[in-house]
Amino acid sequence: MKTICVIASPRKEGNCKQITDMIIDKIDHNHENTTELHFIDDMNIKPCQGCMGCRNPENPQPCIIDDDFRKIMDQFTNEEADLLIFAAPNYFGEINAQGHIFMDRFYSMTQKTSNYLKNNPKCVVVFTYGASDGYYDEYINSRSHLFESIGFDVRGIISAGRGKPTSGDDEDLISKIDEVVNKI
Ligand SMILES: Cc1cc2nc3c(=O)[nH]c(=O)nc-3n(C[C@H](O)[C@H](O)[C@H](O)COP(=O)(O)O)c2cc1C
């Protein structure tokens, strides 16, 4: 199984990265796995330009911006990759800016375009924040529908509050990760 991890936090050893590592460690026990790990901050990913080229019904196109977003997503289109782990931190109540730039590009891959992921690859969404556990569940559940809107099969959402796991308060987190990994 090939897993691609996309981390929206710029913090190289932050909560998003640590939770992603915990998931990958557990997957490695269950599957023969190769992993690619990317920080959006280090990649060449431009914001959606709203050109509507992907929505032209007479001549549907892939996104005109041929950058690292396409390099990641082409691997799901070509069935080279099987699982996306997307991990983002909460900045002022929402996914941070890097995560938004990545997700806005999903517009070029919805069912109204030619780029919808027909093979339904798997996906896990991770959201970390400082507020109490569950505080942002409604928000992250709703954002996670966007992954489904481009054809991903969302197998689990890990909503981790209280600055976990850096805060050390990670007992519930470990059982949540086990639960999600069993669904992959
Ligand atoms: C600019 C900024 C804004 C933040 N806003 C919130 C917030 O509104 N609510 C919250 O619960 N946590 C907030 N946080 C805390 C982060 O979401 C939290 O520390 C998260 O786990 C960071 O993930 P990381 O270590 O992977 O970067 C904020 C952090 C930063 C840097």
Ligand as a Chemical Component Dictionary entry (heavy atoms), coordinates in Angstrom:
data_LIG
# 
_chem_comp.id                   LIG 
_chem_comp.type                 NON-POLYMER 
_chem_comp.pdbx_formal_charge   0 
_chem_comp.three_letter_code    LIG 
# 
loop_
_chem_comp_atom.comp_id 
_chem_comp_atom.atom_id 
_chem_comp_atom.alt_atom_id 
_chem_comp_atom.type_symbol 
_chem_comp_atom.charge 
_chem_comp_atom.model_Cartn_x 
_chem_comp_atom.model_Cartn_y 
_chem_comp_atom.model_Cartn_z 
_chem_comp_atom.pdbx_ordinal 
LIG C1  C1  C 0 -1.945 31.343 14.575 1  
LIG C2  C2  C 0 -2.535 30.284 15.473 2  
LIG C3  C3  C 0 -3.882 30.303 15.764 3  
LIG C4  C4  C 0 -4.469 29.324 16.564 4  
LIG N1  N1  N 0 -5.814 29.371 16.793 5  
LIG C5  C5  C 0 -6.397 28.400 17.545 6  
LIG C6  C6  C 0 -7.809 28.425 17.768 7  
LIG O1  O1  O 0 -8.536 29.327 17.325 8  
LIG N2  N2  N 0 -8.353 27.430 18.499 9  
LIG C7  C7  C 0 -7.594 26.414 19.036 10 
LIG O2  O2  O 0 -8.154 25.537 19.693 11 
LIG N3  N3  N 0 -6.255 26.350 18.829 12 
LIG C8  C8  C 0 -5.632 27.318 18.098 13 
LIG N4  N4  N 0 -4.269 27.290 17.880 14 
LIG C9  C9  C 0 -3.479 26.174 18.450 15 
LIG C10 C10 C 0 -3.125 25.107 17.399 16 
LIG O3  O3  O 0 -4.263 24.736 16.645 17 
LIG C11 C11 C 0 -2.557 23.848 18.066 18 
LIG O4  O4  O 0 -1.428 24.166 18.834 19 
LIG C12 C12 C 0 -2.219 22.764 17.046 20 
LIG O5  O5  O 0 -2.115 21.515 17.696 21 
LIG C13 C13 C 0 -0.931 23.067 16.294 22 
LIG O6  O6  O 0 -0.611 21.993 15.443 23 
LIG P1  P1  P 0 0.914  21.742 14.980 24 
LIG O7  O7  O 0 1.713  21.487 16.251 25 
LIG O8  O8  O 0 0.872  20.558 14.093 26 
LIG O9  O9  O 0 1.344  22.992 14.278 27 
LIG C14 C14 C 0 -3.657 28.293 17.111 28 
LIG C15 C15 C 0 -2.275 28.289 16.839 29 
LIG C16 C16 C 0 -1.720 29.275 16.045 30 
LIG C17 C17 C 0 -0.230 29.245 15.765 31 
# 
loop_
_chem_comp_bond.comp_id 
_chem_comp_bond.atom_id_1 
_chem_comp_bond.atom_id_2 
_chem_comp_bond.value_order 
_chem_comp_bond.pdbx_ordinal 
LIG C1  C2  SING 1  
LIG C2  C3  SING 2  
LIG C2  C16 DOUB 3  
LIG C3  C4  DOUB 4  
LIG C4  N1  SING 5  
LIG C4  C14 SING 6  
LIG N1  C5  DOUB 7  
LIG C5  C6  SING 8  
LIG C5  C8  SING 9  
LIG C6  O1  DOUB 10 
LIG C6  N2  SING 11 
LIG N2  C7  SING 12 
LIG C7  O2  DOUB 13 
LIG C7  N3  SING 14 
LIG N3  C8  DOUB 15 
LIG C8  N4  SING 16 
LIG N4  C9  SING 17 
LIG N4  C14 SING 18 
LIG C9  C10 SING 19 
LIG C10 O3  SING 20 
LIG C10 C11 SING 21 
LIG C11 O4  SING 22 
LIG C11 C12 SING 23 
LIG C12 O5  SING 24 
LIG C12 C13 SING 25 
LIG C13 O6  SING 26 
LIG O6  P1  SING 27 
LIG P1  O7  DOUB 28 
LIG P1  O8  SING 29 
LIG P1  O9  SING 30 
LIG C14 C15 DOUB 31 
LIG C15 C16 SING 32 
LIG C16 C17 SING 33 
# 
